[in-house]
Amino acid sequence: MDVLDAGAGTGYYLKEILDLTMPASHDALALDISRYAMRRAAKLPNTVALVWDVWRKLPTADASRDIVLNCFAPHNPSEFHRVLRPSGACIVVTGEPNHLNEVIEPLGMLSVAEGKLAALQEKFASEELMHSETEYLSYQMELGSEDLYNLAFMGPAGHHLSPETLRGKVQSLGQQLVTASFGVHVFIPKR
Ligand SMILES: C[S@@+](CC[C@H](N)C(=O)[O-])C[C@H]1O[C@@H](n2cnc3c(N)ncnc32)[C@H](O)[C@@H]1O
């Protein structure tokens, strides 16, 4: 099982896939623009982690991957298609409109646009991939001020607000029950 994680971050979800597919032999490639993230991902077993812009040509051969994972990260459908084996699958995870609903406005975060699946399908379908299935997941998380700070700081709010302003907003919110809501979309090569 050969996996590529495009926009892997620290490789948290890649590790879950590797754990699930072990002991089948695998070769994992983690790509991310952040060198700090790649330093963490490089510690995963059998994984090559490269600092790489996923908008560029991906550093792997045509039809060399069984799974392309693309979780809350930029999409490059034509490259995902090029590197997938004919029997492979591209798993794209995106937030749903009510994702993090309770804290979007108070923390100055960006909400997820409606019609995400339709937009994704249009984007991927034109690239010789077709939508196979989608599973929606939703649950509540109890987040304290440190989690809320990190959550807001890693997104656009972290660029628009000073750390002090963000800390103040988080402190005034206190402990929060926050909705996590996302879609796991599977695309496969057209036969
Ligand atoms: C929300 S994080 C998701 C990380 C990981 N997939 C996860 O779900 O834990 C988005 C990731 O995309 C990466 N990223 C953003 N633009 C990128 C680009 N052009 N090329 C590669 N990685 C990119 C960021 O550095 C970040 O690690």
The ligand as an ORCA input file, in Angstrom:
! r2SCAN-3c Opt
* xyz 0 1
  C      -5.210     22.590      8.258
  S      -3.592     21.932      8.009
  C      -3.973     20.211      7.760
  C      -2.800     19.326      8.034
  C      -3.094     17.827      8.008
  N      -3.559     17.375      6.711
  C      -4.103     17.488      9.065
  O      -5.290     17.376      8.736
  O      -3.709     17.343     10.238
  C      -3.214     22.478      6.365
  C      -1.808     22.104      5.940
  O      -1.611     22.464      4.576
  C      -0.292     22.951      4.456
  N      -0.227     23.756      3.215
  C      -0.824     24.940      2.948
  N      -0.541     25.326      1.690
  C       0.252     24.359      1.149
  C       0.878     24.174     -0.115
  N       0.726     25.052     -1.104
  N       1.631     23.070     -0.307
  C       1.797     22.159      0.688
  N       1.222     22.267      1.900
  C       0.457     23.353      2.129
  C      -0.058     23.740      5.726
  O       1.311     23.935      5.986
  C      -0.742     22.840      6.750
  O       0.144     21.898      7.316
*
